[in-house]
């Protein structure tokens, strides 16, 4: 059954897609080059990067008289196809830089969680009394079971789906249950984040302190936020000007100096840059002397200049004023 009529937007050839953009006011000086980008990346993915250049107009609600902004299909004067491509390339490199840092963070967190729990109980992840009693009572919204039981189901699924040779070897030699320092190697970032949030308070405090954060509740929110960021990066989703849905908390006390730039500013906490700041903080702790912060800063400072009359900037990422002074203090900025 063909559902084209129900959807209302028929398939278009690449040249038709380009003609549509031109009809809406986008300048395309090099049509061969632009069509190659549509073939390589796709209209829908690129549309996220030309969206900020769309014209908005005010409309009045007939019933209430309230004014609201409506996005049109037309583009702001001066917008070129390369404006969208440049933003796409900026975001792609941002994801590459983040993937590098998030791998280091995830591996480090695995070590910390497994080391602390494994010292107490080789199979701590299988025993609910290793964790805060709250999670024996709290219900998971989807399954209706306890939060810990729901996590157990996720753990078992990750183990069963794993194709790692060490998993097969261990289970053949020692049986189905793996020590936490083995099992944790098949978990994803989300599973590690969830387990951390279930740990007893002294354990969470100790791990937070390892990363220079006195407020363990804030630190748990950081790890949860980084898990969300990791999913965006892994699924090649847009990051640079996204409205984030897992807002990190700033520590109530003993906060790193840079946190003051975000404290009490919900508009900044809902944007990507605070996530980058958390990543920078974690990488500095895990890998002292790393040049990651420099590479990221250089990338931000090389934000592409657009031809469009509506200029985009890193401000759309929730960048606070004077960020360079604490991001790169060694440069004297």
N, C-alpha and C positions, 0 to 999 in steps of 0.2 A: 504493500500500500504506500502511495506517494503522499507524504504529509506536507509538501511544499506549500500548498494553499493554506493549510492550518497555520503554518509558521509565518507566512507572509513575506519572507525575504528569500527570493530564489537564488540559486547558485549563480555566481558570476565568474566569467573568465578573468584572468589577470589584467588583460587590457581594459575590460569593462570596469574592474575595480578602480583602475587608475583614472579612467574617464569620470567616474563618480566623484572621486576626490577633487579633480580639477573643476567639475561643475559646482562643487561646494566652496570653491575659492582657494584651494591649495595650489601653490605654485610648484610646478614640476619641470624644472629646466632640462633635466636629462631623463627622458622617459624610459630609455633602455635600462639605465641604471636603477631607476625606481621600480620598474617591473621585475628586475632581477631580485630586488629586495622582497617584493611581495611573494615571489616564488620561493625564496630562501627562508623567510621568517613567517610569512602569512599575514593577511589583512587584519585578522582579529587580534593577534598578538601586538602588532604595531599600533592598532587603534588605541591601546592604553597609553601610548606615548604621544599621540596627536590629540587626545582628549583635552588636555589643558589649553589647547589653542582654539577650542570651539567657542563660538559666540554664545553668550548668555543674554537673555532679555528678561525684563520684569513683566510679570503678568498679574492681574488682579483676580482673586477668587470671587466669582459671581455671588456666592452665598454670604461670605464673611467680609468681603472687601479687602482682605489681607493681601499684601503683595508677596510674591515669591519668585525666585529665579528659575528660569526654565532653560535648559540646554537646547540649542538649535543644532542642526547638522552643518551649518556653515562655519567657516574658519575666519579667525581674526585676520585683518589685512596684513600682508607680508609673510604669512605662514608658508613655509616650504616643506617639501617632503623630507629634505635632509634634517630639518628641525626635529622631526620625530625619530629618524634613524639615529641621530646623534644622542638623543636621550636614551634610546634603546641600548646603544653601545655603552653609554655611561653606566646604565643599570646593570648590564651584563658583567662589566668589569667589577662593579661593586659586589655582585654576587660571588664572583671568583675570589675576591679578597676575603669576603665573609666566610666562604666555604673553608678556606685555609685556616682561619682563626677558630671557627666553630669546631673543626675537627680536633684541634688542640684542647679546647675547653671540654668537649665531650669525653675525650680519652682521660683527661685529668680527673673529671668528676667520677668516671667509672672507678678509677684507682681509689679515690678518697672514700667513696661509698663502700666498695668491696673491702677495703682495708679495715675500716672502722667496724662494720658489721661482722666481717669474717673473723675478727679477733675474738668476738664474743661467742659466735655460733657459726660453724662452717656452712650450715644450711639456713642461715638467718632469714633469707628471702622466702622460705617455705613456712615459717613459723610466725603466726600473727602476734605472739607475745614478745617478739623482737621489736615491735613497733608501738607507737602511741595508741593507747586503748580507744581513743576516739574513733579510729578507723575500723574497729570491730563493730561499732554501733551505727556509724553513718552509712546511709544507703546510697548506692550508685543509681543515678537517675535512669539509666538505660536498662540495666539488668534487674534492679530491685534487690540485688544481693549487697553484702557489705562492700565498702570501697576496697578493702584488702582482698576480698574474694574476686572482685572484678579485675583487680590488678593481677591476681594469680592466673586468671584465665588468659589475660594478655601475655603474661610470661610464658605459659605453656604453649600458646600459639606461636610465639617467636621462636621457641626452642624447636618445635615440631617442623616449622617451615625452614629452619636453618639448613643450609647446604654445606656448612663448614666441616672440613675433615676432622677437626679436633672434637666437634660435637659427636660425630659418629663413632670416633675412636673411643672417647670417654664412655659413652653409653654402652658400647660393646664390652669394654673392659671392667667398668665399675657399676653399671646399672643406670637407671633413668634419672636419678637425682644428681645434679652437678653442684659442687661447691659454689658459693656466690661469686668467687673470683673467676670461675670458669663461665658460669651462667651469664654474668653481666656482659660478657663479650658478644652476646647475640642480641642484647636489648637495643632498642633505638633510644634516641635522646628523650622521647616522651616517656618511655618506661623508667628511665633513670630519674627523670624529673619527678614523676609520680611517686617513686619509691622514696626519694629524698624527702618529699613533703609528708610522708607517713612516719618517718623516723622519730624516735623519742627526742624531746627537746635538747637534752645535753649533746646528743649526736649531731643534731642540726646546728647547734651553737658551735661545736668544734669544727665542723666543716666550713661554716660561714667564716669563722675566725681564720681558717687556713687561707682564705681569699681576702683577708683584710676587711671584713664586714662584721661589725659588732651586732647588728640587728638581724637575727636569724630569719625572722619573718620576711623582712625585705629581701634577704638573699634568696629565700625560696621563691619569691615572686620574680627575681631576676632569672633564676634557672628556668622557671616556667615560661618567661618571656623569650628566653633564648631558644627554648624548644620550639616555640611558635616561629621564631625567625629561621631556625634550622629547616622547618618544613617549607617555608616560603622559598628559601634558597634551593633546597633539594628538588622542588617542583618547578623551578625556573620562573617563579612568580615575580611580578613587579615589586620592588622594594622602595625605591628612592623617595616617592612622595605618598606612600600608602598611609591610610588611616589604620593603625594597628589595633588589634582587638584584645591583646593580652598585656595590659599596661603594668609595667613594673612599679614597685613602690620605692620611694627614697627612704633610707634608714632614718629612724626617729632619733637616734643618737649615735655618736661615734662614726659619722658618715665620712667617706672619703671627700676631700675638698671639692672635687668637681660636682658632687651631687647638689651643691647649693644652686647651681645654674638651673636645676630642674625642680627643686622642692617647691611645692605649692603652685605649680604651673601645669594644670591638667591639659592645656593645649599642647604643651611640649611632650608630656608623657604619653600622648596618643599618637606621636609621630615617630619615624624610624631612628632619628639621630640619637635619642637616649639609649636605644638598643646598641648602637655603635659605640657609645661611651662605655656601656657595660662590657662589651666585647673587648674594648681597649684595656679596661681595668683588669679583666681576667687574664688576658694575654700577658700583660705586664707582670702579673704575679706568677703565672705559670712559666713564662719564658723571659726572665729578666735579660734586658739587652736586646730583645727582639726589635726589629725595624718595622714591624707590622704597622704600628701607629703612624710612622712616617709615610709609609706607602699609602695608607688610607687617607691621610691628610693631603698628600700630593694629589691624589685622585679627586678629592672634593674640591681642591683649589683649582683644578683643571676642568671645572664644570663647563660644558659646552655653551658657547654664545649662539643665540638664535637670531634668525632674520625676522621672525614674527614680531609684530608690534607689542604683543603680550609676552614679556620676557619671563622665563622661568629661572629659578636659582635654587641653591641649596637651602634657602629659607623654607621652601616647601617641605623639607625633611624635618623641620622643627629644630633648626640649629639656633642655639642661644647666642646673643651678642657676646663677642669677646671669647669665643670658644677656643681660639688658637692659643690663648695665654695659658690654659691648663692642659690642652691637648699636646702641645709641643713646647713646654717650658724651656727645654734645652736650646731652642732656637731664639729665645729671648723675645718672643712675641707676646 
